[in-house]
Structures are given as structure tokens and as C-alpha cells.
Amino acid sequence: MVDRTRVIIVNRQKEIKIPTGIRMLVRRCCNAVLKLEKFKGSAEVSVTFVDNPYIQSLNKQFRNKDVPTDVLSFPMTKNGAYEVDPETNAQILGDIVISMEKVIDQSEIYGHSMRREIAYLVAHGMLHLLGYDHERGGMEKRHMREREERVLDLLGFSNAVSYITEDEE
């Protein structure tokens, strides 16, 4: 049986129109990460677009940070293993939540398209679901950034702008 990836996409905000083709981009991005990471088996992931107040409330509730952020990931692992959907036998990787307001702000700050920013945030979120953690710093942070850029390359986005700031070097 061929491994399948189910990507559930939900829009819980009304302020910013989700451009045509974004759903396909999100699916392609999730698949690119899984392929790059040599993920075995079928997978399921949800990606939800929200506004700043919504993501701020999640950030406060789950990370004790009372500020809006661009992306949050909620892995569905127990004892190092993913939960499995009994109907599809797919491993449930978890949920990615993206602030569309932050997408707009950051695409302007970094000087690239909204599509590229969404692809970056989905890749970033997927890597978190697979166990990457840049917050510990060091080589793990650098390795995660390299994986994100590789996914963007696979999707056809230029890596002319790096997400590594001077204080991270």
C-alpha cells in the first residue's frame, strides 16, 4: 500500500483572504518535509489559519507567553510514538496553527511573497511535529534552519533571504 498524507486545512479567521492555491501549497509543503525526513508510513496533520488574538491566547495557554506568534505546533506523541487513526492507520502527527496577520507582517519584513512565508511556517511547524526544536539553540537550531531552507528549495522558493538573524550566528 502506498503511504498517504492527509492534510486537514481549516481557516478560523476572516480578516485576510486565503489566496487561491494555498491549500495545495500547504499539502505540497507537508509532503516535502515528510519526504526530506524519510518519514515512513501514512500521516495525518492539521493546519489551521487564525488571527493574532487567537494565536496569542494559545501561546499564553500552552507556552505562558502572552504575545501573538507566527506559528505554533502541537505534536500528537505519547511516549515517543504518534497516535494512530484506527480507521486509516495513519500516524497523527499533530496540529500546526498559523497567524495570517503574522504572515502578512513577516512577508513584508523579509521582502518575499505571502506564499513563501506560509510555506516557511508550514515547514517550520512540520519539523516541530517531527521532533525538531530550535529553542535549545546550537547545532540543533542550525540543522532545523537548514532543513527549512531545503524544503523551500524543493518547493521552488529562492533562499535569497535567510531566517537566521545576526544575533543567532
N, C-alpha and C positions, 0 to 999 in steps of 0.2 A: 504494500500500500504506500502511496506517495504521501510524504509529510505535508501537512497543510497548516497554514497560519490563518486564524480567524482574527480580524481586527474590527472591534466594535467602536464606532466613532459617534460621539454624542456632542451636540452643541448646546450648552446651557447658558449662553449669553446672547444678547440681542443687539448690542451696540455696534459690533463690527461684522460686516458681511464676510462669510467664509467664501473665498474665491472659488470659481469653478476649477476642478482638477485637484483640489487639496485632499479630498478623500483618497484619491488614487495615489497621490504623493505620500500620504501617511502610510498607506499599505505597502508601497514600494520601499519606504524607509525601514519599516519594521522588518520586512523580508530581507533587506540588505544587511541589517545588523545581525539577524539570525544566521544568514549565510556566512558573513565575515567571521562570526564567532563559532561557526561549525556546530550550531545547535542541532541536537538530534531529537527527532520526534515531532509530533504536531504541537502547535502552540496556540494560545488564545491570549489576547491583550485588549484592553480598552483604552481609548484615547478620548479625553473629554476637554472641550474648549470652554473656558469660563471667563469671567471678568475679574478685575483686580480685587474687589471686595470678597468674592467667593474664594479665590486662591489665598487671600490674606487670612481668612477665617480658618482654612485648612492648615496653613503654615503655623498659625498660632496654636491650633488644637494639637497638631502632631509633632511640631518641632519647637514649640514655645518661642516662636519668632513672630511678633505682631507687625509684620510688613508684607506687602504683596511680593511675590517672587515670580519668575518666569515659568518654571516647570517644577512639578512635584511628582515623585514616583512612589508607588505603594506596591512593593513586591508581595506575591502570594506564596511565600515559602514557609514550610514548617519543618523544623529540624534539617534544614539544608535541601529539602526537596519541594518541588512545586506541587500544589494541589492539582488533582486531575479531574476533569469533567467526565463523569461516568457515562454520559451519553455519547461523547465524541472521542473519548480517550486522550483529549488534548491536555497538555500541561498548561495550567492557568498561570501566566507569568505575573499578571497584576494590572494595575491601573496607572496611566500617565495623565496628569492634569496640566493643561497649558493655558496661561493667561493671554488672551488675544490682545489686550491692551499692551502688555509687555512685548508681544510680537511686533506690534507697530512701533513702539518706542525703540526697541533694540535694532530693528531693521534700519531705522533712521540713524541711530548712533553709529552702527557698524557700516552703513552705506551699502547695504545689499537688499535684495528683494525680501518681501514677506514670505515667499515660498521657501527661500533658503533658510530663513530664520525658523520657520516651522519645521523644516527638515532637520536642522541642527537640534532643536529642542526635542523632537521625537527620538532622534538618535541618542541624545544625552539621556533621556528618560529610559529608553530601552536598555542602554548599558547599565543603568542603575538596577533595572529589573533583573539583569543577568549577574548582578553582584559587584559591579564596579563601584568604587567610592573615592571620588576626588577629594573629599573633605579631609582625608588623612594626610594629604599632601604627598610630596616626594615623587618617587618613580610611579606610584600608582596613579597619581594625578596626571602626570605626563603621559602615561600609557593610555589613560582614558581619553585625553585630548587627541592623541594620535589616532585612536580608533574612530572618534567622532569625525575627524577630518577625512579619514579613509572612506567612511560611509558617504560623506558628502561628495567625495570624488567619484564613488561608484554611481551616485545619482546624477552626476554631471554638473555639479556646482563647483565653481572655481574656489580654490582655497587661498585666494589672494589676501583675505582678511583672517587673521588668527584670533582665536578667543583667549589666547594667553596674554595677559597684561604684563607690563614691566615688573610689577611687584611680585609676579608669580615666577619669574625667571631666576 
